């Protein structure tokens, strides 16, 4: 459909639209893993969000600029999921997972609080069969056993015995949330 900064949105239509979207996402992750010409960095490995649901599809804008696009909660969820995914991970909305759960496997994750939604959104991490996805699952297992809170300044640590990271304490080379390197 369009490129948005460093993101791309693809639309799959039809009654079985989620399955081709998932096959495309898995293919992208496998191709990213096979690419030997590029130094392996997380910045070059895409995170993907797949969502399904109702959307308005058509021309939106003014006479000066008219875009053919999709609008709606399912589109918004799909756009937000990659922000919460690890590099190389494919996250599915609950509707997307429900439509393919008998054809693939996915790990249920804690619901995500997404901008624009009042309630946390259930999500699933798709099993892609890549080495990177295996590493992501192992990281999640370790993190659940040894959660180290990552906090914004002014928010108290849930466990005072665990170290917390605040925005003012981040120095170049430090990590934020076991995901971002400063």
N, C-alpha and C positions, 0 to 999 in steps of 0.2 A: 504494500500500500504506500509506504513512504519511509524516508530516512529522517530521523529526528536526532540531530547531533550525532552521537556515537551509537544510536539505536536504530533498529529496523523493525517495522511491523509487517507481518504477513497475514493474509486473510485466507482461511480455508472455508469453503462453502459446502453445503449438502447435509444430508441427514447424518452421515458418518464423518463429519468434518474434523473431529478431534483426532481420530486415528492417523490421517495423513499429516496433521500438525506434529504429532508425537514422532512419527517416522522421520519427518524433516528435522526435528530438534535432535534426535539421536544421531542422525547422519551428520549433522553439523558438528556435534561433539566428537564423533569418531574421526572426522576429517581434521578437526583441530588437534586431536591427539596424534594423528599420523604425520602432520606437517613437520618434516625434519629440517626444512630450510630456515625456519624462524626460531630464534632463541625462545625457549619455553618460559614465558612470563605470564602471570595471571592477567596482565593487561590485555593480552592477545587471545585469551580464552573466553568465549562468550558465555554469559549466563542467560538462560532462556525462561520465559514465563508463558504458560499455556493456560488459557481460560476459555470457557464456553458459556454462552448465554445470549440473551436478547441484546440487540444493538440497533441504533439508527444508522443506516448505510445510505450515503448519498452526498450530494453537493452541499457544502456548508461554507459560508463566508459572505462576502459582499461582491458588488460588481467589479471592484478593483482586484480582488483576489478571491477566487473560488477554488476550494479544495474538495476533492472527492475523498471522503473519509468515513470512519466509523466513530460513533459516540455511544457511550453507555457504561454501566457498571462493569460488565464483563471485559470491555476494552480497557477500562481503568485498572482493573485487577491484573490483567495480562501485562500492562505497562509497568506496574509497581513490583511485580514478583521478581524480575531480574535484579532489582536493587537490593533485595533481601537474600538473594541466592549467592552461593559461593561461586567463584569462577569455574566454569565447566559443569555447573549444575542446572538441571531442568526442574522447575517448580510448576506444579499443577494446581489449579483451583479445585475446589471440591466438585463442582459440576463437571469439569473436564475429567477428573479422576473417576467419578461415578460412571461416566459413559464408556470408559475403557478398562475398568478394573478387572474384568474377566479375561483381558488380553495382555496385560502387562503387570509389573509389580512396582510398587512405590511405597516409600516409608512415610507414615503420617508424622508430621512435624507439629510442634506447638503452634496454635493459631497466631497469625501475624496481625499486628495493629498497622493498618495501612491508612495513609493520609486520605481523607475523604470518606471514610467508613466509620460508623459509630461503634460497631462491634468488631472484635477480632475476626479475621478471615481464615477458615481452615485451609491448610495447604499440605501438599504431598511432594516429596522428593522422588522423582522418577528414577528407577534403576536403568541406567543407560549402558551398563556393561563396560564402561571405560575405566582405566586405571585411576584417573582423576576422581571419578565418582566413588570408587572404593575408598580413596583417601578421604574424601569428604565425609563418608559414613563413619570412618574410623575417628576422624576429628570430632564428629558429633558425639560419638560414644564416650570419648575421653572428656569432652567438655561437660557432658551431663554428670560425670562423676566428679569433676573438679571445676565447677563453675566459678570463674573469677569475674565479678561484676565489672562492667564498664559503665561508668557514670558520667553524667554531665555535671559541671560545677554546681554546687548548691544542693545536690541530691544526696541524701545520706546512704551509706553502704548498707545493703540488707544484712550482711554478715560482717561485723566489725573485725573479725579475725582474718578476713580475706583482704588482700590489697585491692584497692580500687584505682582506676585510672580516671583522671579528670582532664578536661580540655587544657587547663593551664599547666598540667604536668607533662604533656606530650612534647618530646624533643625529637629532632630528626633521627630516624633509625628506630624509634619505638613503635610498638604495635597498638592498635586500637581494636578491641573486640576480636582478637585473634584473626582478623580479616584484613585490616588496612595497615599498611606500613607508612609511617609518617616520613 
